[in-house]
Amino acid sequence: MLTSDLDYPLPPGAVAQHPVSPRDAARLLVDAGPSAPPVHRTVRDLPDLLAPGDLLVVNDTRVLRARVPVLRPGGGAGEVLLLEPHPGAAAGPGWWEALVRPSRRLRPGTVVVAAAGDLRVELGEHLEDGRRLVRPLPPGPAPEGATDWLLDALEEAGQVPLPPYITAPLEDAERYQTVFSRRPASSAAPTAGLHLTDQVVQRCAEAGVGLARVELVVGLDTFRPIEVDTVEDHPIHSEWYRVPDETWDAVQTVRAAGGRVVAVGTTSVRSLESRARTGAAEGRTRLFITPGFEFGAVDLLMTNFHLPRSSLLALVQAFVGPRWRDLYADALEEGYRFLSFGDASLLQHTPGVAAVGGSAP
């Protein structure tokens, strides 16, 4: 598939800079299928759009306060953005992959201090893709293997990392967390889930719709545009996921009974389809969902409106086919808000809509 086929004109004014309040007041473009125009509702209406026996699957990851403004030795400001613990045993315990600014001016072994709180960060070697090894250092002795001290330190020293296209300040950091978030680990929020409230979930339950959880640790690479001419040549990022047995059992039971699995967000799709392909309840996935992918677990997708030329938009085309263009054009004409703090869509899967397939996890 040509990457240019995933392009569309996105006016800057359509990019939402602030979350809507209340959360469930976000607009919801409801896909009525290939032969009908979409219906315009709100997320508050979701319980009325689902059926008894359906299953809502959410990603319960929590965004880490991973953006740390720092002071360099001798003065000057900088920033360390923690991405994920480094998996290489050679680096030793406690090392993370991170983005550092200004990286070139700071040699390995340099220790920078957080602009707020007591956190210090040792800088290590340079990695690929502009990343770098860093090691957060506790203000005093920490028990061996303990990690709680870092979460506590980041509460003082860190900020929630917003996507690069959001330039307005966020007054309440909890608005970039879902109401069901649990373990702080992600660099970005599973944004479709930002619209759900406890009340919407409760009304879904009262309507006979189940709720199940997965965890996918969202990385910043999710915002990387596809920079090659052919979509399948894009080096897709890997992310850690977990689909508990009770969630997978619920998925199998619902589908066997004729119900629908409703994935909230592309990260939930990636988690469920990774388990469907590998059988593994958890691990790292490099699943790249492109047109022609055979979905084995998801029937409906609630998702925001995505960047042009992105892997997320490739997933959307895999799910509904090229009619995403009509849906997006309709949304822009109707004044929907796009990207992370924008409005949402509820999409129906249309099997057999394209000719090429997704890569294996």
N, C-alpha and C positions, 0 to 999 in steps of 0.2 A: 504494500500500500504506500502511495506517495504521501509524504508528510504534508505537502501542500493541500491534500484533501482534508486535512484537519484544521485548515485556516478559516477564519471568519473575521469580519470587522468588529472589534470590541471598542466602543467609544470610551475614553477615560472616565466620563461621567457616569457610566454604568457600573463601575467598580465600587462596591460598597466600602466605605471607610469606617463605618460604625455598625455594630449589631443592632437589629431592630428590638424594640422593647414593647411588650413582653416578648419572650423568645418565640412563642407559638403564633405570634401575629405575622410571622414571615409568610410571604405568598408561596403558594404551591401550585405549580403548573402540572396538571394531571394529564398524562399521556393516555388518550383514548384509543390508541391503535392506529395502524396505517391508513385506515379509510375514514377517520373522523378527526375533526379539529380538537385540540386540547381543551380541557376545562380549567377554569381559573378558580382556585380555592385558596385556603390558608392551611398552615400546618395544624391549626386547631381543629380542622375538619378531618384529620387523618383517621380517627376512629370510625367515622362514617364511611370512609372509602375502602376499609378493609372488611373482611368477612370472618364470621366465627370459624375457628380452626386454622386461621392464618398464624404465622409466627414472625414476630418482629425481632431482628437480630442486630444488636448494637455493639460497637467497639467501645469498651470501657477503659481504654488507656487514658492517662492523665498527662498533661503537658508539664514538662519539667521547667522550673524557673532557671533556664540554662544559659541565658544571655547575661554575662557578668562584665559590667564596666570595670576596668582595672587601671591602676596607676603604674607606670613603668619606672624602673630605677632611674633616678636622676630627674624625674618629672615627666610630664606628658601623659596624655590619656590613651587608652587602648581598650580592647574588648576581647574576651574569650567566650566563644559560643560552644558549649559542650554538646556533642552529637550523640555518642554512645560509648560505653566501655570498650576498650580495644581488646579484640579477641586473641591477639598474639601472645603466646606464653613467653616469648623472648623478651618482651617489654617489661615483664614483671607485673605484680598486682597494683591496682590503683590507677593505671593509665587509661586515659580516654582519647578518642579521636575528637578533634575540635577544629573550629575555624578561629584564627587569631588575627587580630588587626592592631598594629601593623606587623605582620609576621616577619618580613625580611629583615627588619631592624633589630629583631630580638633573637639572640643566639641560643642554642640548646644549653640548658643549665640555668638560664635566667629565671628568676622568681619574680612574679608580679603580684601585687596585692590588690584586693578588691577595693573599689571606691567606697563601699559600704560594708560594714561587718568585719569579721576577722579572717575571712578566707584568703589563702595564698595559693598561687598556682605556679608549679614548675613547668617550664616549657621544654619539650623534648625534640625529637627529630621531625623533619618534614616528611609528609606522606604524599600520595598522589592526589590529584584533583584539588589542590590547594589546602588540603587538610594537614593537621599536625598533631603529634602526640603531646598531651599535657597531663600533668598529675596534680589534682587538687590536694592541698596539704591542710591538715587540721590545725587549728590554733594551738593545740596542746596534744599530749599523747592520746591516741584513740585506740580502743581495743582492737586487737588483730582481727581482720575480716569484717569489722563493723562498717556499715554504710549509712546508718541513720544520721551520723554527724554531718555528712555531706548534704543531705536533704535539709537539715536544720540550717546549715550555713547558707545554702542557696535561698532559703526563705528571706534572709537578710540581704545577701549580696546579689542575688540574681533577679532577672526580669523575665517575663514570659516572652519568648521570641515570636514576633508576628511575621507573617509573610512579607516579602519585600515590596509588594504592591500596596500594602496598607501603610500609609505614611502618617495618619492621624494618631495621636496618643489614645491609649485605651484607659479609661478612667477606672474601670473595675476589672481586674485580671480574671475574675471568675467567669466573665462573659466569654472568655476563650477556653473554657472548660465545659464539658458536658455535665449534666446533672447526675449522671451515673458513673463519672470518672473515678478511678481507684488508684492504681499504682503509677506514681510519677515516673515517666520514662521517655515520653515522646518529645520531639522537637517541634511538632505542629499538631494542631487539633484535628480529630476526625470531624470535619466541619458540618456535615449533614446532621450529625447528632446534636449540634449546638441549638437546633430549633426545638428539640423535644423538651417537655416539662414533665414533672411528676404527675400533673393533672392529666396530660394527654396520655401518658403511659397507663395511668389508672383507668381512664375511660376506655382505652384499648382492651385492658384486662376485663372490664365489665362487659365489653362487647364480644368476649370469647377469643380474643387475640392473645397469643402467648408472647412471652419475652424471653430471649436468650442472649447470652453475652459471648463475645470473643474478645481477644486482645491482639491488636497489631500495633507495634511501636512505630509511629509515623516519623519518618526522617525528612530532612529538608530537601532531599533529592526529589521528593514528590512534586516540587515546584519547578524542577529543571525542564526547560523546553526541549523538544526533540530537535537536534541541530544537524541531523543527517537527512539526506533526501528520501530515504526509504525507512518507514516506521520500524520495520523489524530489525534494522541495523542499529537501532538505538540501544546503548548499553544500560539496560534496566537495572535499577538499584535493588539491593536485597534488604529485607526487613524481617524482624523477628515477629512470629505470630504464635498464638495459642488458641486452639478450638477445643474446649473441654469436652470430655466424653458425653456429659449430660446435654450439652448444646448439640453435638452431632447426633445423638440419639433423638433429640427433639426434631431436628431437621428431617431425619429419615422417617420418623413417625408421621409428621405433618404431611410430607409429600406422598407417602403411601396412602394416606387417607384422603388425598385430593385437595389438601390445603396448599397455601402458597407461602414460600419463604420470602420475606420482605427484608432485604439487606438495607440497613441504614448506613449509606456511605460506601464509597469504593473500597475503603480499607476492610470493611466487613465482607465485601465480595471477594477480595483477594485472600482473606483468611479462609473463608468457607471453600472456595474453589481450590485452594492449595491443599486442604485436607481431602477434598474429593479426589484429587489427582494422585496424591501420595499416600493417603491413609495415615499420615503422621499427625498426631494431635498437636505437636508444637515443633518449632525449629525455625530456620531461616528460609525465606522463600524468595525466589527470583522470577516468580510467575509473571509473565508479560501477556496481558489479555489484549489481543488485537482482533480485528474483524475475522470472523470464521471460527472463533473459539467456541467450543461446545460446552455450554454451562451445565454443570452437574448438580448444582445445589440451590441456585438463586432464581426466583421467578419474577419478583418485582424489585426495583431499585429506587430508593429515595436518595437523591444526591443534589448537590449544588450545581451551579453552572460554571464550567471549567475554562481554564485558559486555552486560547488557540494553540495548536501544534503541541499539545501535551499528551503524555501517556494516559492521563485520566480521560481525556476526550477520545482516545483510541478505544478505551474500555467502553465508553458510552456508545460508540459506533458499533462495537462488537455486540452490544446488548440490544440496541434498537434498530441498527442499520443506518443508512444515510439520511433517514428522515429526521435525525437530530438537527439537521440544518433548518428544517421548517420549524421545529420546536424552539430552537434558539432564536430564529428570526422573529417568531411570534412573541417570545419573551422580551426581546429588545423593543419591539414595537409597543408592547403593553407596559413598558417601564419597569420590568423586573430588575432587581439588583443582583449583580454577578459576583462570583468568586467567594472567598472564605466567609465574609460577613453578609453575603447576599442571600437571596431567596433560594427556593428549592424546587425540584421536580420529582414527580413520581412516575417512573418509567416501566412499561411493560416489555418483557423480553419477547423479541420476535426471532424464532429460530430460523437458521439458514439464510441470514441476510447478507453475507459477504463470502469471499472466496479464499481468504488466507487464514491461517490458524495462529493461536497463541503459543508461546514457548512453554516448555516444561518448567516446573519450579526449580 
